[in-house]
Amino acid sequence: MPTIISNVMLRRLAAFPTHQEAITYARQKLAEGVSSVNIVPCRSGFEVNRPVRILF
């Protein structure tokens, strides 16, 4: 049986100027059924990302 190697990449969903807006958006995405989201600081504010598994 072949070995499956996977890696995780972050896919950007949206960017917001304030942390509170990013939290609100992330909670909305979780309510819609997205399994997990990350909020990370960036140059222009905060980004909301979701991990995507890449198989190769």
C-alpha positions in Angstrom: 0.0 0.0 0.0 1.4 3.4 -0.9 2.4 5.9 1.8 0.3 9.1 1.8 2.3 12.2 2.7 0.3 15.2 3.7 1.1 18.8 4.5 -1.0 21.7 5.7 -1.2 25.1 4.0 -3.2 28.1 5.2 -5.8 29.4 2.8 -6.7 33.1 3.3 -10.4 33.7 3.8 -10.5 37.4 4.6 -8.5 40.4 6.1 -9.8 42.9 8.6 -8.4 46.1 10.2 -9.5 45.2 13.7 -9.2 42.1 15.8 -12.9 42.2 16.8 -14.0 42.1 13.2 -11.8 39.2 12.5 -13.2 37.3 15.5 -16.7 38.0 14.4 -16.0 36.7 10.9 -14.2 33.6 12.2 -17.2 32.8 14.5 -19.5 33.1 11.5 -17.3 30.7 9.5 -17.3 28.2 12.3 -21.1 28.4 12.5 -21.3 27.7 8.8 -19.4 24.5 9.3 -15.7 25.3 8.6 -13.8 22.9 10.8 -11.1 25.3 12.0 -9.9 28.9 11.4 -6.9 30.9 12.5 -6.6 34.6 13.1 -3.1 36.0 12.5 -1.8 39.6 12.6 -0.6 41.0 9.3 0.6 44.4 7.9 -2.9 45.8 7.4 -4.6 44.3 10.4 -5.7 40.7 10.9 -6.2 37.8 8.5 -8.6 34.9 8.9 -7.2 31.7 7.5 -8.3 28.1 7.4 -5.9 25.1 7.2 -6.0 23.0 4.0 -4.4 19.6 3.8 -2.4 18.9 0.7 -1.8 15.3 -0.2 1.1 14.2 -2.4 
